[in-house]
Amino acid sequence: MTTSSKAHLLWLAAVLLLVLQVGVSRDAMAADQPGQTDQSLKNLSLSELGNIQVTTVSKEPEVVWKTPAAIFVITQQDIQRSGATSIPEALRLAPGVEVARISSDEWSIGIRGFGSRLSRSVLVLMDGRIVYSPFTAGVYWEVQDYLMEDIDRIEVIRGPGGTIWGPNAVNGVINIITKSSKDTQGGLASGGAGNVEQGFGEARYGGSHGPDFTYRIYAKGFARAPEFHADGDNYDSWQAGQAGFRMDWNKGTRDTFTLSGDGYYQGAGQSAAASTYNPPANFILDGTAHLSGANVLWRWRRTLGEKKDFQFDAYYDQTSRHELNFGDIRNNFDVDFIDRFPLPRQEISWGAGAYISHGHEINIYSGLYFIPSIITDQYYTAFIQDEISLVNNKLSLVAGPRFQQTNYTGPLFEPSVRLLYTPSATQTLWAGFTQAVRTPADVERNFYLSSYIGQGANGLPFFARFNANKDFQSERLNGYELGYRRLIGPKFYLDIATFFNQYRNLLSEDLAGPIFVEDNPPPTHDLLPAEFGNGLIATTEGGEIAPQWQPKPFWRVSGSYSFLEMHVKSAPNSGALPTGRSIEGSSPQHEFLIQNSFDLPKAITADFQVRYVSKLPALQIPSYWTGNLSLGWSPNKQLLFSLVGQNLFQPYHYEYSYDPRGLVGIERSIFAKVTWLWK
């Protein structure tokens, strides 16, 4: 650890301990709060924030106060009042989460660094269904969608979650959790339009059959205009439609069943680079990517007693991506079992799962292909976790390992040890150490990508090519965390988390040998061989502060500040190209968010959000400030009128660079929306 790293960690720890001392000295100011049960999330007071039940940390319901992890919950109220129209936009509310819009339909998202188009180090789930792709080692955010009104909450873990969730939960876990169908009875219809959000509409109806069986069905669609392009090539218009259902059944007092499913189709404007051998050429493609998919999920939970239950999940997920330069047709199957039972002063959780993904890769241009083109990826996992009460209701130890194996790896081991101290019912101090892995994906083991450089010195065409690396290994993380959350009086809530991470075997771009002459594929050409390797190492350190303050019953102030320090370099004796600076400079060092929420007379709400993101020097993205405004008026319980302005401070600004044609400006957006509810 460098001297600078130690200084930053000591500073963050000192702040945390100072806040802890202040909190302990003010114990009398905070009354004990009962656990939340059936109260709607949309009516939470500050005193109830720590009593939200979350499931992502342990796969079992537990209140935030009893959670030894950096978890942030984005509630339905947060989503509605922010004016967010998509899941990535809602994720901007979480501290430590880097959300950058690339174009109309593409995002870069990361947690505590390493943000990218596909969020390679973050595991993302929808109601527990994994949407992380073993093909690309990442998440296609444009197709992760739902009715925003029917999302109950989004649970965001900042930091590794591999012991519970398995491979690829390295920098964090994002779990989007939808409402039970019993909470969406009656009808909903909404629609609106604006300058960028050109038109959108959605409808949902929920009903029941007796007191124990409820259901809902929904459909939605939208059309979105292109963002700003300096060259006038407005290729990234976006149209999408989606429909789905959910059914919930309570059989007696012990068993609950859920069956849900969704299907979607999108036409997403896209620009992509492509190369061909014959003729030797590079060119840029503009057009529409055709994206579709469907899924069905089944869940059974049985309660056997106090802290004694088991749950069984199974789902099938089909996706079809026909992009401009390649295609991927994929069928995913998953089964997962978890069991929990108590012992004296202990609580044991254990489980096992299997995930199978069968993919068919379609070759469109000779410069990009996969060998083999048809492959089945497999993950097999098992874990056990023990929560031991060291001091009753005060101090506990949570520890356990996860074992896993994939078609690309031998047995892998992910241990975790966490300590939780709750000196009162409204404050928590926690610390943790976790090892996590990101397993190899098809793009690293089976991927060939060529680029035409020009004419070589000998007059032959000159190409560079990334070849498949059959020896690509899992990326590994050792993560150290320290956190504190506290309700200081009835009006102020504070959440602080700090971290220090060590990475090894990170993805690198390696030269694989000298230039040589190759005649297959024709024509005869010079080739500079390269491959993806494991030649980078890194450290990251930093922290997040997320306070909430309610000075008046009608006024709430919430916000966050996130700090990140990254150091990436080539490992000793590796063949990695020196790309560390480009990785370091692709994540913001500072992020700041503040939101003022007002409940005004005449059933009017007003929310104003200011956001700052520091520069991304590797991508030539300058720092920027921007702001959102959301106004709502509900003349009765059936109608809600909304007016939303996004990115208001400038006509457009840049957030990320990924497009082959250059930077895409994210435009100022204003739209109006009306929502009608009925029973």
N, C-alpha and C positions, 0 to 999 in steps of 0.2 A: 504494500500500500504506500503511495507517495506521501510526502509531507503535506502537500496540498489536500490530498484525500483525508488524511487524519485530521487536519485542521477543520475541514468542512463537517466531518462526522462529529468531532468534539463540540463544534458550535451548535449543531442540530440537537445533540444529546443534552447540552446545557440548557437550551431553550425548553426542551421537553421536561427536564427535571425541574426547571424553574416554574413552569406551568403546573406541574404536579404538586409542588410545594404550596403554591397559591391555592390550588384546588383543595388540598388537605386542610389548609387553615380556614377554609370557608365551607366545611362540611355542613354546618348548621343552616346554610342558605338553601340547600337542595333537599326537598322531601323525597322519600322513597316513592317510586312510581310502580304501579302494578304492571304486569306483562300485558301486552296488547293481544286481544283475541279477535273479536269480530268487527272492531271498529274500522270504518273505511279509511284507507290511506289518505284520501283526499282531504281529511279533516285533522291531520296530525298537528299537534302543537310541538314546540321545541322540546318540552319535557318528555314527549313520547318518541322522539327520533331514535333513541337508543333501545326502545322496546319493540321496534319493527322486527318481525320474525324473518330471518333469512335462511336459505338452504344451501347456498353455493359453497360455503366454507367446508361443511361436513356432510353434505347431502341429507342432513336432518334439520328440522326446524329448530332454530335457536335465536335468541334475541341478540341484537348488536352488542349490548353490554357484555355478553358472554362469548364474544367472538375474538379469538387471538389472531387477527389478521387485519390488513388494511382494506376494509370493505366500505364501499359507498353505495347507497341505495338511491336510485333515481325513481321517484314515485310517479304515479299517474298524475298527481297534481303538478309536479315539476314539469312533466312533459307537456301537459295541456297549457300551463301558463307561459312556458317558454316559446310557444308557437312552432315547435319543431314539427316538421312534416316527414321526417325519416329517422330511423334508428341512429345512424351516424350523427345527425344533428343533435339528438337527445344526449348522446355520449359526450358532447362538449361540456355538459354540466358536471361531469365527474372529474375530480382533481387527478393529476398525474396521467390523464389520457390525452394523447396527441391526436387531434382530429383535423385533417387538412383536406379540403376538397380539391381534387385534381381537375375535374371537368364536370359537366352536368351530371354524369352517372357514375363517376369513379371517386373513391376516397383513399387516402392513406391514413391508417390508424395504428397507433402503437401505445404501449403502456411503459412508462419509464424508459423511453428510448427505443431505437430500432423500429420506428414507424416505417411502414411501406405500403405499397398498393395492396398487398395481400395479408398484412398483419401476421407475419410468419411465426412470431413468438407468443401469440395470444390465442387461447382456446375460446371459441365462441359457441354458445349453445342457445337453442330456442326451446324453452320448456324441457331442458335436459337433452334435446336432440342435437348432436354434434354437427355443426355446419363447417367445420374445418376440413379442408380437402387434402387427402393424402397425395393427390396428383400434383398440386402446385405448392403444397406446404403452406396453406393460407386460406383466407376467407374472401369470397367475392361479395362485397358489401352491397352491391346494387340489387342483388336478388334476395337479401334478407329483409323481409317486409312483413307488415301486419297492420291491422287497424290500430292507429295510435291510441284511440280511445279504449281499446280492449287490452292494452298492455297494462298489467297490474303494477309491475316494477321492473327495473333493470338492476341487477346486482353486479357490481364491478369489484373484483378482487385485484388490487394492485400488488403484484408480487407472485411468486410461484405457487401453483396449486396442484402440482403433479401427484402428490401423495393420494389425494382424493380422486382427481379426475384423469390421471394417467398422462401419457405422452403429450407434449406440445403445449402444456399449460405452464410455460416457462416464465414469461414476464407478467402474466395475468390471466384472469378468467372473466368473461362477460357472459352472463346468463340472462336472457330476455324471458321473462315469465309472464304469461298471459292470464287473464282473469278466469276464474271458474265460471262455467255457464250459468250457475245460479246467481251470479252477480251481474249478468247481462240480460235479464228478462225484459221483454218488451221490444220495441223497435227503435232504431236509430237510422237517420238519413242525414247526410251532410254533403255539401258541395261548395265549390268556390273557384276563383280564378284570379290571376294577376299578370304582371308583365313577364315574369319568369315561370312561375307556376301557372301555365296557360289555362289549365282546366283540370279539375279533379272532382271525383264523387265517390261516395261509398254508402253502403246500406248493410244493416245487420238486423236480424230478428232472433229473439230468444224466447223459448217456451218451455213447458214442462209437461210431464205425464205423471201425475201423482206427486206426493211430497218429496220423493227420493230420486227422481230422474229429471234432469234438465238438459237443454241443448241450445245451441245457437248455430246459425249459418250467416255467412257474410260474403260480400263481394266489394271490390274497389277497383278503381282505374284512374290513371292520370296521364297528362301530357305535359312535358317540360321543355322549355325553349333552350337553345344552345347558350353557353356562356360566352364571354367576350373573347374574340380572336382578333389579334392585330392585323392578320393577313386577310380577314374577312371570310375565311373558310369555316363556316359555321356547321360543322359536321355532327356535333354531339347533341342533337335533339334526342328525346327519350320518351318512349311511350310504354306503359305497362298495365297489365290487368292481373288480378288475383282473386281467388275465391277459396272458401274453406268452411270447416265445420268443427264443432266440439260438442261432446256429450259427456256428462258426469252422472254417475250412479252411485248412491250410497245403499249398500246392502246391509241392513241392520246397523249396529254400532261399531262393527269391527272392520268391514271391508268397504273400500272406495275404489271405483274404476273410472278411468278416463280413456276416451277414444277421440282422437282429433286428426285432422288432415288438412292439407292446403295444396293448391296448384296454382301455377303462375305462367305467364308468357310475357316476354319483353322484347321490344325492338330498341336496342341501345346504340346510339350513334358512336362511332369509334374511329380512331385513327391508329394504324399499326404499321410497323416497319416490317419489310419482307426482303428476302434475298433469293436469287436463283443462280444456279450454276450455268444453265444453258438457256438464254444467253447470260453471261456473267453480269449481274446488275444488283443494285440496291434500289428500292423504291418505297414510297409511302402509300398505303391504302387508306382510303376514306370510304365509309359505308356504314351499314347497319349490322350489328351482331344480333343473332336470333338466339334468345336464351329462354329456356323453359324448364320446368321441373314440377315434381309432386312428391308428397310425403304422407305417411300415415303413422301415427304413434298410439301405442296402447300401454296403459299403466295400471298396475294393481298394487294397492297398499293395504296391509292388514295390521291392525293394532291389537296387540296381545296383552298389553298392560302398561303400567307407568314406565316410560322410557324403554318400552319393549315392542318392537314392530319389525316388519320387513317390507320391502318394496321390490317389485319386478317391473322392468321397463323393456319394451321392444319396439323398434321402428324400422320402417323401410323408407328410403329416400332415393328418388331418381332425379338426375339432372342431365340436361343436354345443352351444351354450349357450342354454338356454331359461330366462332369469331372469324375475323377476316383472314387471319393467317394460320389458324389451326382449329381443330374441333375436338371435343371431349364428351363422350357419352358415358355416364357413370351410374351404377346401381349400388347403393349402400345398405347394409344390413347391420343391426346392432341389437344385442341383448345385454342387459345389465341387472345385477341382483345385489341388494344390500340388506344386511340384517343388523339389528341393534338390540342389545340386551344389557341390563345392569348387573353389576357385582358389588359387593360391599365396597363403598368409596370409589367405585370405578364405573365406567360406562364403555362397553366394547362395541365397536362398529367394524364390520368386515364385509367384504363383497368381492364379486368377480364379474368379468364381462368379456365379451367377444365382439369385435367389429370387423366386418369384411366389406371391402370396396372393390367392385369389379369394373374396370375402366377400359374403354376402347378409344384410342387416340387416332384422330383423322389427320392425315398428311395432306396439306393444301399446297404448300410451296416447298421446293426441294431444299431450301436452306433451313428448314425447321422440321424435325421428325423425331420419332421415338422408336427405339428398338429394345424390347418387343413393343408392338403397338397395342397389344391386348395383354393386360396384366391384372392380377387379383392381389390387392393389398390386404394384409391381415394384422390385427392387433389383438393380443390376448393379455388380460390384466387381472390382477388380484391384489387386494390390500387388506390390512388390518390396522385399526387405530384404537388406542386406549386413552381415555380421559381419566386421569387419576386425581382425586381430591386430596391435596396435601394439607390444606387448612379449610375446614368446612365453610363453604360460601365465600371464601376469600382468595385462596390460592390453589391453582390446579395446573397439572402438567398434561399436555396432549402430545402423544408421540406415536409413531408407527411408520412402517414402510409400505411401498407399493412395488410389486414385481410385475414385469411385463416383457413381452417378446413380440417382435414384428417379423414380417417376411424379409426385412432388410437387416435385422440385428439379432444377436444372441440375447440372452437374458439381461434385462436392465433393472436397476435398483434405484428407487427414489425414496430416501428417508426424510422424515420431518420431525422436528422437536419444537414445541411451542409452550411458553409459560404464560399463564394468565393470572393477573392479580386484580381483584376487585375490592378495594378497601371500603367502598360504599356502593349502594345500589345505582348510583349515577356517575361512576367513574371507573375507568378501566386502564390498566397499564399492561402491556403485553410485549413479548419478545419472541423471536423465532429464528430457526435455522432450517433451511430446506435445500435439498438437491433436486434438480429438475433436468429433463432432457427434451430436446426436439429431435425426433427420429427422422431418418432420411426419407425423402419424397421421390416420386417418379421423375421430377424435373432435375434431380441431382444424380440419380442412378441410371436413367434411360434416355437422357435428353441430349440432342445434337442440334447446335445452332451455329449457322455459318453467316459470315458477313464479307461482302466483296470489298476489298481494300483498294484495288486499282490494278494497273499493269505492273508486274514485277520487273526487276532489272534485266531478266533474261527474256522479256517480251511475253511471258506467260501471264494469264490472269492470276492475281494474288488474293487468296482468301485467308481469313482467320476463322477457326472453328472451335467452339466448346464441345468437347466430346463427353460422353457418359463416363462417370467415375464409379465403377463397381465397388470401390473401396471407400466411398464416402461414409463417414461415421456420424454418430449422433452428436449434436451440439450439447454442451453440458453447462450447467449453472450451479454455483454455490451461492445461496442468498442469505443475507443476514438482515434482520428487520427489528425495529423498535418502534412502538406506537403508544399513543395515549389519547383517550377521548373522555370528555368531561362536560357535565351540565353544571354551569356556574350560575346559581340562581335560576329563576324561572325564565329569564330572558336571553341567556347566552349559552350556546352550545359550541364546543370546540373539538376538533378531531385533528391530531397530528400524527404523521407517520414518517419515519426515516428509514433509509436502506443503504446497504453496500452489497454489490453483486460482483462476482468473479465469473467470467465466461472463458471457456476453452473449446477448441475444435469448431470455432465459428466458420461459417461459409466464407470461402475465399475464392478469388480468381487466380488460378495458377497457370503459368506456362508449363507445357508438358513435353517440351523438346525443341530441337532446332527446326528451321524451315526445311521442308522437303518437297519433292515433286510427287503429285498424286494424279492418277488418271481415272479413278472411280470415286465419285460420279464424273462423267465427262463434262466438259473437255479437260484435257490435261492442264493442270494448274499448280502453282506454288501454294503450299499450305503452312500456316503457322498454327500448330496445335496448342490447345489450352483445355482446361477442365476445371470443374468446381472442386475445391479441396476443403480441408479443415485447417487452414493455415493461419487463422486470426485468433488472437486472444484479446480480452477486453475487461475493463472494470467500469462500473457505473456507480454513482453515489448521489444522494440527494434526499429530498423529502417533499412532503405536501402538507399544507395547513389549510383546513376547510372549516371556517367559523360560520355560525349563523346567529343572528341577533334580531330580537323582536322588540324594538323600543316602544311600540304602541300596538294595541290589538289589531289595528288595521294596516300595519306596516311591518314588513319583514325584510331584512337584509341578509343575503347569503353570498358566499363567494369562496374563492380558493386561490392559493398561490402554490406553484409547483416549480421546484428547482432540480436541474439535472446536470451532472458533470459526467462526461463520457471520455474514456481513453481507450482507443482501439489501435492495435499494432500487429505486425506480423510476428508469429511465433518464431523462436530461435530455430534455425535450420530448415525453415519452411520455404517453399517455392512461391509463396503468395505475393502477388503484386501489391504495392504499397497503397491500399485503398482505405486505410484506417481513417484518414482525415475526411474523406468523402462520407464515411458512415457517421463520424462524430458530427459533421456539419449538416446532417440531414434531419436532426431532431432539435427542437428549440430548447435552449438552456433555461429560459424563463417563460412561464405562462401565468396569466392573471385573469381572473373572472370575478365580476361583482354584479349582483342582480338585486334590484329593488322591486318589491312586490307590494302593491297597494290594493286594499279592498275599499272602494269608494262608495259613496251613497248611490242610490238608485240602481243597485246590483251591477255596478261597473267595476271591473278589475283592470289594473294597469301594471305591466311588468316591463322594466327597462334593464337591459343587460349590456354591460361594457366588457369587451374582451381584448386582451393584449397577448401577442405571440412574438417572441424574439426572432431574430433573423436566422435563416438557414443558409449559411455561407456556401456550403458545398453545392447548393441548388440555385444560388444567386437569387434567393427569395429575401427581400428586405423585411425587417420587423414591421408590424402593423397593429393599429388599433381599429376596432370596429364595434358597432353597436346594433342591438336588436330592440324593437319595441313591439309589445303585444297588448292590444286592448280588447276587452271582452265586455259584452252587455247581455244580461239575461233578464228579459222583461217578465218571464215566468219560468216555471220548472221544465217547460217543454222546449223552449227556444234559447239558443245562444248565438249571438252575432259576434264575429271576431274580425279584427283588422290587424295584420301582422306586417311589420317591416323588418327586413333582415339586411345586414351589411350596409347600414345606413350612412356611415361616415364618408364614403367615397363612391363614385360611380362603379368602380370595380377595384379589386386588389388581387394579388397573387398569394397562393397558399402552399403550392407544391409543384414540383417539376417532374413530370413523368411522360408527358405526351411527346411523340417524336417530332411534332411540328413546332414545339417550343411551349412557352408558358401560356396558360389559359387563365384569363381574368375571371374571378368570381364576382358576379354582378350584384348590384343593389337590387333587392327583390321586395315587392309590395303586393300583398294579396288579401282578399276578403273571403270570409267563410261563414256559412250559416249551418247550424246543426239543429235538428229537430228530434226530440225524444218523445216516445209515447209508450203507454202500457197496454 
